Amino acid sequence: MPEFIPGLLLNQAFYWEAVRPILDSQFPGLAHSAALIGWGSDVLGLDTPASRDHGWGPRLVLFLDPSHFEAERPAIYEALCQRLPVRFRGYSTHYSQPDPGDNGTQATRDLEHGPVNPMIPIDTIDRFWKASLGVGAYQALTPRHWLTFQEQSLLSLTAGKVYFDGLGLEVVRRRFAYYPRDVWVYLLAAQWQLISQEEAFVGRAHSVGDEVGSRVIAARLVHQIMGLCFLYEKRYAPYSKWFGTVFKQLACYSRMGPLLEGVLTAGDYPQREASLAAAYTLSVKLLNGLDLCPPLDSRTRTYSAWHALRGGVAELPLDDPRNTRPHQVIFAGRIADALYAALDRPQDFPPLPLLGSVNTFMVPSSDALQNGFITRLWQSRLSGPDSETGRPPD
């Protein structure tokens, strides 16, 4: 097996040393962009030697000007098939046909001589964006569009590397680099609202002897707090395989990571509760540092203290008869309310309650969330009827 070279570096060389000379000789002056973006651990810079068994190798996406796309695409692809070397840096440039029994995956296959079947899809920027997000690369976007975009898809378009840009691909990527300010704040509010729905259940499940349930809920809350951290640092979160790996790259990991690990490894409920309470407190302190809304109290209290807190009582002693649910919580709903109040244009978002985006309320099925049809369906649902015709948008 050849020496492992991270895909982003391998394919930078592949473009300049193998693909570009063919384009220059056969199609001089061709307007194009070339990049490694879209699916794949190599796009995220997370590929390892184990990644080489499928969907990995000399590959990239070639973008053409739409005015010449239909006329030039077949000839360009044929030239690549006929003229690419069968190996590059020790790796085959020839790929199997998509495997219908394995989600269409492809793997490199050795050849003695060409032509090869390269993994170089040829597309236009706009078509590529529509297939990935259900919207065009250049169209005006509303907050409701943004709420239908799956984070993994946004990450796949804005990560990776552009090797040559004759068509303005980087300009498009900057448009999608992160959520607009109000969408960001709304998603933060929705994430805190999600936490509010289960924060008391960790203790409640424990109180009835359901330790498995308590641990499962605690683990789900750990995931939600990790999601907050991605939002705080304006980083798109990857799907589950890489979620924890990329979480460790966040600036707040050195402080938050040990607390969340404490929740997951706690041997009993008191340890679990203490670690969660510390994570809640740190989460609010990190939020206060963003200066999005007036500073919020970062202390946890027992869940029974909510009514007392609303009545102006700062604390509710543990031996108070009203303290029937002595589980430490942050009262995340008040944080969601404060963030929602910080929106510049709340009328641009679906009415309360806070539903968040597809990433918040849809089961994390990679098939569903990365499916263009599902994306367009949610866009239709969220956008409502067309203001002029009264019909649902196409």
C-alpha positions in Angstrom: 0.0 0.0 0.0 1.4 3.4 -0.9 2.3 5.9 1.8 -0.8 7.7 3.1 -1.2 11.3 2.0 -4.1 13.3 3.4 -6.7 13.7 0.6 -6.7 17.4 0.5 -2.9 17.4 -0.2 -3.1 14.4 -2.6 -5.8 16.0 -4.7 -4.1 19.4 -4.8 -1.2 17.7 -6.5 -3.6 15.5 -8.6 -5.2 18.6 -10.0 -2.1 20.5 -10.8 0.1 17.6 -12.0 -2.5 15.3 -13.7 -5.8 17.1 -14.4 -4.7 20.6 -15.3 -2.2 19.6 -18.0 -5.0 17.7 -19.8 -7.3 20.7 -19.6 -4.6 23.1 -20.8 -3.6 21.0 -23.8 -7.1 19.9 -24.9 -9.2 22.9 -23.8 -6.9 25.9 -23.6 -8.4 28.8 -21.8 -11.2 26.8 -20.3 -13.1 28.7 -17.6 -13.4 26.4 -14.6 -13.0 25.9 -10.9 -11.6 22.8 -9.3 -12.1 21.8 -5.7 -12.4 18.9 -3.2 -15.7 19.7 -1.6 -18.9 17.7 -0.8 -19.0 14.3 0.9 -16.0 12.5 2.4 -13.8 12.5 5.5 -11.0 13.8 3.3 -13.0 17.0 2.6 -13.1 17.6 6.4 -9.4 16.8 6.8 -10.3 13.8 8.9 -9.3 11.0 6.6 -6.9 8.3 7.9 -5.3 5.2 6.3 -8.6 3.4 7.0 -10.4 5.8 4.7 -8.7 4.4 1.7 -11.1 1.4 1.3 -13.8 3.3 -0.4 -14.6 6.8 -1.7 -11.0 7.9 -1.3 -8.2 8.5 -3.7 -7.3 10.9 -6.5 -10.5 12.7 -7.0 -12.0 16.2 -7.2 -15.0 18.2 -8.5 -14.6 20.2 -11.7 -17.0 23.1 -12.2 -17.7 24.6 -15.6 -19.4 27.8 -16.8 -23.1 27.1 -17.2 -23.1 28.7 -20.7 -20.7 26.0 -21.9 -21.6 23.2 -19.6 -23.7 21.0 -21.8 -21.5 21.4 -24.9 -18.1 20.9 -23.1 -18.8 18.4 -20.4 -18.8 15.1 -22.5 -15.6 16.0 -24.3 -13.8 17.0 -21.1 -14.9 13.8 -19.3 -13.8 11.7 -22.2 -10.4 13.4 -22.3 -9.9 12.7 -18.6 -10.8 9.1 -19.1 -8.4 8.6 -22.0 -5.5 10.7 -20.8 -5.2 10.4 -17.0 -2.4 8.2 -15.8 -3.7 4.9 -14.3 -1.9 5.7 -11.1 -1.0 8.9 -9.2 1.4 9.0 -6.3 0.9 5.2 -6.1 -2.9 5.3 -6.0 -5.2 4.1 -8.8 -7.1 6.8 -10.6 -9.7 4.2 -11.8 -12.9 3.7 -9.8 -15.5 0.9 -9.7 -19.0 1.7 -10.7 -21.3 2.9 -7.9 -22.4 -0.1 -5.7 -26.2 0.0 -5.5 -26.0 -2.4 -2.5 -23.7 0.0 -0.6 -25.3 3.4 -1.0 -23.6 4.0 -4.3 -20.0 3.9 -2.9 -17.0 3.5 -5.2 -13.5 2.3 -4.6 -10.3 2.4 -6.6 -9.5 -0.5 -8.8 -6.0 -1.3 -10.3 -5.6 -1.1 -14.1 -2.6 -1.9 -16.2 -3.6 0.7 -18.8 -6.3 3.2 -19.6 -8.9 4.4 -20.2 -9.8 5.0 -16.6 -13.1 5.7 -14.8 -12.2 8.7 -12.8 -14.0 10.1 -9.8 -14.2 13.6 -11.2 -17.8 14.8 -11.4 -18.2 17.7 -13.7 -20.9 20.2 -12.7 -21.9 23.8 -12.5 -21.7 25.6 -9.2 -25.4 26.3 -9.2 -26.4 22.7 -9.9 -24.0 21.4 -7.3 -25.6 23.7 -4.7 -29.1 22.8 -5.6 -28.3 19.1 -5.3 -26.7 19.7 -1.9 -29.0 22.2 -0.3 -32.1 22.5 -2.5 -31.3 26.1 -3.3 -29.3 27.8 -6.0 -25.8 29.2 -5.2 -26.8 32.7 -6.1 -30.4 33.1 -5.1 -31.5 35.4 -2.2 -31.9 33.5 1.0 -34.4 34.0 3.8 -34.0 32.8 7.4 -36.5 30.0 6.6 -34.2 28.8 3.9 -31.4 28.5 6.4 -33.5 26.5 8.8 -33.9 23.7 6.2 -30.1 23.3 5.6 -28.5 20.3 7.3 -25.3 21.3 9.0 -23.3 18.5 7.5 -24.3 19.7 4.0 -23.3 23.2 4.8 -20.0 22.0 6.2 -19.4 19.8 3.2 -19.7 22.9 0.9 -17.6 25.2 3.0 -14.9 22.8 4.1 -12.4 21.1 1.8 -10.2 23.1 -0.5 -10.4 25.0 -3.8 -7.5 24.3 -6.0 -8.3 26.7 -8.8 -11.0 29.3 -9.0 -11.8 30.8 -12.4 -15.6 31.0 -11.7 -15.9 32.6 -8.3 -16.5 29.4 -6.3 -14.9 31.0 -3.2 -17.3 33.9 -3.4 -20.2 31.5 -3.2 -18.6 29.5 -0.4 -18.3 32.7 1.7 -22.1 33.3 1.3 -22.7 30.1 3.1 -19.7 30.2 5.5 -22.0 30.6 8.5 -25.6 31.5 9.5 -26.7 35.1 9.4 -26.8 36.8 12.8 -30.5 36.4 13.4 -30.6 32.8 12.3 -27.6 32.1 14.6 -29.4 33.7 17.6 -32.6 31.8 16.8 -30.8 28.5 16.7 -29.1 29.2 20.0 -32.5 30.0 21.5 -33.9 26.7 20.1 -31.0 24.7 21.4 -31.6 26.1 24.9 -35.3 25.4 24.5 -34.4 21.8 23.6 -32.3 21.5 26.8 -35.2 22.9 28.9 -37.5 20.1 27.9 -35.3 17.3 29.5 -33.0 19.0 32.0 -35.2 17.9 34.9 -35.7 14.4 33.7 -32.2 13.2 34.6 -33.0 13.5 38.3 -36.7 12.5 37.9 -35.7 9.2 36.2 -33.2 8.6 39.0 -35.8 9.3 41.7 -38.0 6.4 40.5 -35.1 4.0 40.2 -34.6 4.3 36.4 -30.8 4.6 36.2 -30.7 3.5 32.6 -33.2 6.2 31.6 -31.3 8.8 33.7 -28.1 8.0 31.9 -29.7 8.0 28.4 -31.2 11.4 29.1 -28.0 12.8 30.5 -26.1 11.6 27.4 -28.7 13.3 25.2 -28.2 16.5 27.1 -24.4 16.2 26.7 -25.0 16.1 23.0 -27.2 19.2 23.2 -24.5 21.1 25.2 -21.9 20.1 22.6 -24.2 21.5 20.0 -24.3 24.8 21.9 -20.5 24.9 21.8 -20.5 24.6 18.0 -23.0 27.4 17.8 -21.0 29.6 20.2 -17.9 29.3 18.1 -19.8 29.6 14.8 -18.7 26.2 13.5 -20.9 23.9 11.5 -21.3 20.6 13.4 -20.5 17.4 11.4 -22.6 14.3 11.6 -22.2 11.7 14.3 -19.1 10.0 13.1 -17.0 13.1 13.4 -19.1 15.1 16.0 -16.8 14.3 19.0 -13.6 14.5 17.0 -14.4 18.0 15.8 -15.8 19.0 19.2 -12.2 18.5 20.5 -11.0 21.2 18.1 -13.2 23.9 19.6 -11.6 26.5 21.8 -13.9 25.7 24.7 -13.2 22.0 24.7 -10.4 22.3 27.3 -13.0 23.6 29.8 -16.2 21.9 28.7 -14.8 18.5 27.6 -13.9 17.3 31.1 -17.2 18.3 32.5 -19.2 16.4 29.8 -16.9 13.4 30.1 -17.7 13.5 33.8 -21.4 13.2 33.0 -20.9 10.2 30.8 -18.5 8.4 33.1 -20.2 9.2 36.4 -20.7 6.1 38.6 -23.8 7.4 40.3 -26.4 10.1 40.1 -24.8 12.7 42.4 -21.7 12.7 40.3 -23.8 12.9 37.1 -25.8 15.8 38.5 -22.7 17.7 39.7 -21.0 17.4 36.3 -24.1 18.5 34.4 -24.6 21.4 36.7 -21.1 22.6 36.1 -21.5 22.2 32.4 -24.8 24.2 32.5 -23.0 27.0 34.4 -20.1 27.1 32.0 -22.5 27.1 29.1 -24.2 30.3 30.4 -20.9 31.9 31.1 -19.8 31.2 27.5 -23.1 32.7 26.2 -22.6 35.8 28.3 -19.3 36.3 26.7 -21.0 36.6 23.3 -22.9 39.7 24.5 -26.0 38.8 22.6 -28.4 39.6 25.4 -28.2 41.0 28.9 -26.0 38.9 31.2 -27.8 35.8 32.5 -27.5 34.2 35.9 -25.3 31.1 35.5 -26.2 29.4 38.8 -28.2 26.2 38.9 -31.1 25.6 41.3 -33.4 22.8 42.2 -36.2 22.2 39.7 -38.8 22.9 42.4 -37.3 26.4 42.8 -38.7 27.6 39.5 -42.0 28.8 41.0 -40.1 30.5 43.9 -37.6 32.0 41.5 -40.5 33.5 39.4 -41.9 34.9 42.6 -38.7 36.8 43.5 -37.2 34.1 45.9 -33.6 33.7 44.9 -33.1 30.3 46.6 -35.3 27.5 47.9 -33.7 25.5 50.7 -33.5 21.8 50.2 -35.5 21.2 53.3 -38.3 23.5 52.2 -41.6 21.5 51.8 -42.0 23.0 48.4 -38.8 21.5 47.2 -40.3 18.2 46.0 -38.0 17.9 42.9 -34.5 18.7 44.2 -32.7 18.2 40.9 -30.2 20.8 39.9 -31.1 22.5 36.6 -30.3 25.8 34.8 -33.9 26.7 33.8 -32.9 26.7 30.2 -36.3 28.1 29.1 -35.4 31.5 30.5 -32.2 31.5 28.4 -34.2 30.6 25.3 -36.6 33.5 26.0 -33.7 36.0 26.5 -32.2 35.0 23.2 -35.4 35.1 21.3 -35.9 38.6 22.6 -32.5 39.5 21.1 -33.7 38.8 17.6 -33.7 41.8 15.3 -36.6 40.5 13.2 -38.5 37.8 15.1 -41.2 38.1 12.4 -38.8 36.4 9.9 -39.1 33.1 11.9 -41.8 30.5 12.4 -44.1 31.5 15.3 -43.4 30.2 18.8 -42.7 27.6 20.1 -39.1 27.5 19.1 -38.7 24.6 16.6 -35.2 25.4 15.5 -34.0 23.9 12.2 -34.1 20.5 10.7 -31.0 19.7 12.7 -33.0 20.3 15.9 -36.2 18.4 15.4 -35.5 15.7 12.8 -34.2 12.3 13.7 -30.5 12.4 12.7 -30.9 10.2 9.6 -28.1 11.0 7.2 -30.3 9.7 4.4 -33.2 12.0 5.2 -31.2 15.1 6.1 -28.9 15.0 3.1 -31.8 14.2 0.6 -32.5 17.1 -1.7 -36.2 16.1 -2.0 -36.6 16.2 1.8 -34.8 19.6 1.9 -37.2 21.1 -0.6 -40.2 19.7 1.2 -39.1 21.4 4.4 -38.5 24.6 2.5 -42.0 24.4 1.2 -43.4 23.7 4.7 -41.5 26.5 6.4 -41.9 29.1 3.6 -45.7 28.9 3.5 -47.8 29.9 0.5 -46.5 32.2 -2.1 -47.4 35.8 -1.2 -48.6 36.5 -4.7 -50.4 33.3 -5.8 -51.3 31.8 -2.5 -49.9 28.5 -3.7 -47.1 26.6 -1.9 -43.8 27.4 -3.4 -42.5 25.1 -6.2 
